[in-house]
Amino acid sequence: MANEVLKAIRERRSVLRFAEEPVPEDKLELILEAGRWAPSYANSQPWKFIVVRDPEKKRKLGELVERIVLGSRGRVAVSGRGLGDPPLVIVVVVDPLRDPRHFLEAGAVATQNMALAAHSLGLASYWAGVYELGGGRHSVERQVKKILAIPRELRVVALLPIGVPAYQADSERVELASLVAQDQYPEKA
Ligand SMILES: Cc1cc2nc3c(=O)[nH]c(=O)nc-3n(C[C@H](O)[C@H](O)[C@H](O)COP(=O)(O)O)c2cc1C
């Protein structure tokens, strides 16, 4: 039986282009609140959420997102899409000193909470994955930090552009039966 939470999870989609309409402040606050209430290891809450509205900073972030390398099942491509002209971008930053074990998962759940909240409010988003394992000098993540004056020791988990969707997106998932196993990992995975 579907309820509002299940419906939001099921119907949220990544939207890569946004209408010109602004995001109302009350909705933005609800989205950020959804991030605040995410779970984290020992309730460490290692995150900061930077709301970027400055057009020049958004443009620079968009250029960086175009450089993100996307890969799956042997196919690798450069994103090339930018941020899709959103009215604002929420940048999810985590502090590994506050949570050395699970800072990444903490940032991830906060990001997803906010993406779901945005969807539930009639807005859309997509997760631009800027986190890079090494996070070296030439990485997209390092460039994002420079633009937003984020200290070197912190990590950037995601850029979440938020806005009114400019189109209706769709995507598919593999069948549940091929994902679920009983009592042990399946022999033929
Ligand atoms: C960790 C993570 C990183 C992602 N990074 C990107 C990205 O850099 N560029 C992009 O276009 N989409 C990115 N996405 C969005 C995925 O492409 C998208 O979630 C997936 O194709 C499924 O589509 P849906 O979200 O519409 O269901 C990312 C999603 C996740 C969870």
The ligand as an ORCA input file, in Angstrom:
! r2SCAN-3c Opt
* xyz 0 1
  C      26.246      9.146     -6.203
  C      25.542      9.662     -7.405
  C      26.232     10.444     -8.303
  C      25.595     10.931     -9.456
  N      26.290     11.760    -10.287
  C      25.693     12.245    -11.393
  C      26.388     13.134    -12.265
  O      27.517     13.513    -12.004
  N      25.764     13.555    -13.391
  C      24.483     13.170    -13.692
  O      23.961     13.561    -14.732
  N      23.769     12.371    -12.851
  C      24.350     11.911    -11.712
  N      23.629     11.108    -10.845
  C      22.212     10.808    -11.136
  C      22.066      9.427    -11.725
  O      22.509      9.432    -13.066
  C      20.583      8.997    -11.636
  O      20.205      8.964    -10.282
  C      20.321      7.627    -12.266
  O      20.545      7.679    -13.653
  C      18.905      7.130    -12.028
  O      17.981      8.070    -12.536
  P      16.846      8.713    -11.581
  O      17.558      9.437    -10.467
  O      16.090      9.655    -12.472
  O      15.992      7.584    -11.107
  C      24.236     10.609     -9.701
  C      23.536      9.845     -8.755
  C      24.169      9.382     -7.629
  C      23.377      8.593     -6.611
*
